Amino acid sequence: MKIFHTMFLIIVSVLIVSCSEAQTKSEVAIDGKGGVLEKVNTEEFYDISRMDGIQIIDVRTTGEVAEGKIPGARNIDVMQWDLFVKEVESLDKSRPVLVYCKVGGRSAKASAYLKENGFKEIYDLKGGYDAWSQENRN
């Protein structure tokens, strides 16, 4: 009985560790055309933002941006859809794009649009600017 109990505890421990590690890894969606949409945490977002040729898009409202933003980000408000679509046309589809909003909802919508419109690499910040600022990334 003691062996069974010990084995049970080991199995449960392994499962708990596996689940917690799986939650920290990025979520990646690849379409048939090779486009990649990846949800990244703040550390991954920071690392990618330091690479050459990166386009960073802040899809929040101008009022939200006035409270702070990620360095190097260009504000393209997704709530002003027609303007958003027009501004996106000026981006380079072959260069990676980092996208964020306040908590992640609007950036998911914007990222899906980018993917549907031929962008090859899109990275969406999990938790948005709130997660970024909570980690004092600025």
PyMOL commands that set and color helices and strands:
alter all, ss='L'
color gray80, all
select helices_A, chain A and resi 2-24+42-49+62-65+81-88+105-116+128-134
alter helices_A, ss='H'
color red, helices_A
select strands_A, chain A and resi 27-30+36-40+55-58+74-75+97-100+121-125
alter strands_A, ss='S'
color yellow, strands_A
deselect
rebuild
show_as cartoon
